[in-house]
Amino acid sequence: MAPPEHRSDAQHVLQRVFGYDSFRGHQQEIVEHVIGGGDALVLMPTGGGKSLCYQVPALVRPGVGVVVSPLIALMQDQVDALNELGVRAGFLNSTQSSEQRRSTEQAFLAGELDLLYLAPERLSLDSTLELLDRGEVALFAIDEAHCVAQWGHDFRPDYLNLSVLHQRWPSVPRIALTATATPATRREIATRLELTEARHFVSDFDRPNIQYRIVPKSDPRKQLLSFLRTEHPGDAGIVYRLSRAEVERTAEFLVANGIEALPYHAGLDKEVRARHQARFLREDGLVMVATIAFGMGIDKPDVRFVAHLDLPKSVEGYYQETGRAGRDGLPSTAWMAYGLQDVVQQRKLIDLSEGDEAHRRTLSRHLDSMLALCETVECRRAQLLAYFGQEASGPCQNCDTCLSPPESWDGTIAAQKLLSTVVRLDRERNQRFGAGQVIDILRGKRTPKVEQFRHDSLSVFGVGADLSDAEWRGVVRQLLAQRLLSVEGDYGTLVLTEASAEVLRRENPRQVLLRTEPKRVASTPRTRTAGTEAPEMPAEAEPVFQKLRAWRLATAREEGKAPFIIFHDATLRQIATVRPTTLDELGGISGVGEQKLAKYGQAVLDALAAED
């Protein structure tokens, strides 16, 4: 435990620099441990306040806090945000000129920096290691530490070299931080970074302000448009697509329908990506349509929704991506459209993936967990938390399965009919087809393709007329999810699995419980601490809040920075509610530190006075 004087130093830094009266959750424990020289592995959800866990110790301990981060494109924004707080921060990466690098290196050696951000590949350079040897390092913070995990969703080979930190500077404390890691990934991070003796701090993974919803996919782009117009008009958000082509098409579709949207994927020119990212961070109400190449480290607190129009490959990826919504603690939505083709596509991608059989088995396990989350009839949040080893206190009442509980039905006979059709096509005709043709046979449709192959003469023709096309597609999807059916080949043809026989046997067949799709669920919206919990704002404060946002946007444009760097929405909401009339009163608002009070205090009071 840190000595009492360090604890008071940390508290003073928290109040003076960051404008918070108290730490939240494990923050104080982590800060004290690192200040005292201990190593730490920190798991904390996005928006939970991870950065304070190394920023405060870096400001208390002698020397410069060195932060290893893969987020080269965002380092300037991170440094700008710290400078805005009066923290002396700099970075070294490949985007700088030699003159800029020299200036930052000189500031580091002169002790004129509090925090120095480095890309991991720079630690492979002897010149960087020698630079750090010549200065005084307060601590090493390894951000986005899941990048070291071989099967993690953002694996970065450069992270494998970071064990050099412990070997070269054994007395300097290290803190590795990530928002998502299962117990197995956590062990891998500790081993690869030589943090096996580090103390582990695992925070509550729950983000209660996020409403999780998964809807049956029909026409995903139109479904997305309806979702945005009815629930999030004018809000900032991220839409994830699997392919670059779909990113482009979806962004164009939204723009054509009056939604301001930008595309982002690795195939775009580097300058275009940088411009789009800067606009997303600096403007209000933009929608970014992106592949998973976008998002890690995006510190935009007012992202009101994250939408997936394609199935994520793993629960870790899904949790990381949805966690980019609602970092300010205000109500936000994680919305996904999911259907049969998603399952077929992901299974096919696994079959075609590079790597050995063990690699494909790992990918399959990740997908199985994701499908289980999609198909559950229980609380989605509880299942999500359980994946990360956390037990929920009960149903959350803020996910679709809680708000509109789905029913399950005995689908054993339906499963037998479908599996029997696949069997008959294979054994009697030596043919294999995708879900569409199998469903047409079951429903007794005399389509040209059915007649061409004389499938209307099969004994199973028409035995499934009692279910609709959509219901049969749900059966196929869930049988795939339960591994009672599989797909193979470029055309996604249906084939049986070993487990299929358990359903088809005559005596005591395996029971197949299937999920009845729930009806559409509408969104249901919901003390000064070092986190993102937002106070409730009375209705009469809304006009004041909007005026303050307008002032903030104008100021941000004038200064060429992101609005949230000036003040978060949560801070403006509290100002609008409290209506301070003096600088002292304004200084008591959460998120108003000394530097911001001095720089913006009078302008805020003037904006409030103009309301009266």
Secondary structure as UniProt FT lines:
FT   HELIX           4..13
FT   HELIX           14..18
FT   TURN            25..26
FT   HELIX           27..35
FT   TURN            36..37
FT   STRAND          40..43
FT   TURN            46..47
FT   TURN            50..51
FT   HELIX           52..60
FT   STRAND          64..68
FT   HELIX           72..74
FT   HELIX           75..84
FT   TURN            85..86
FT   STRAND          89..92
FT   TURN            94..95
FT   HELIX           98..109
FT   TURN            110..111
FT   STRAND          115..118
FT   HELIX           120..124
FT   HELIX           126..134
FT   STRAND          137..142
FT   HELIX           145..148
FT   TURN            150..151
FT   TURN            153..154
FT   HELIX           157..163
FT   HELIX           164..168
FT   TURN            170..171
FT   STRAND          174..178
FT   HELIX           183..192
FT   TURN            193..194
FT   TURN            196..197
FT   STRAND          199..202
FT   TURN            208..209
FT   STRAND          210..216
FT   HELIX           220..231
FT   TURN            233..234
FT   STRAND          236..240
FT   HELIX           244..256
FT   TURN            257..258
FT   STRAND          261..264
FT   TURN            266..267
FT   HELIX           270..282
FT   STRAND          287..290
FT   TURN            292..293
FT   TURN            296..297
FT   TURN            301..302
FT   STRAND          303..308
FT   HELIX           315..322
FT   TURN            323..324
FT   TURN            327..328
FT   STRAND          332..338
FT   HELIX           340..352
FT   HELIX           357..375
FT   HELIX           380..387
FT   TURN            388..389
FT   HELIX           400..403
FT   STRAND          408..410
FT   HELIX           412..429
FT   HELIX           435..443
FT   HELIX           448..452
FT   TURN            453..454
FT   HELIX           455..457
FT   TURN            459..466
FT   HELIX           469..481
FT   TURN            482..483
FT   STRAND          486..488
FT   TURN            489..492
FT   STRAND          493..495
FT   TURN            498..499
FT   HELIX           500..504
FT   STRAND          513..515
FT   HELIX           539..541
FT   HELIX           542..559
FT   HELIX           563..566
FT   HELIX           569..578
FT   HELIX           583..587
FT   TURN            590..591
FT   HELIX           594..609
FT   TURN            610..611
//
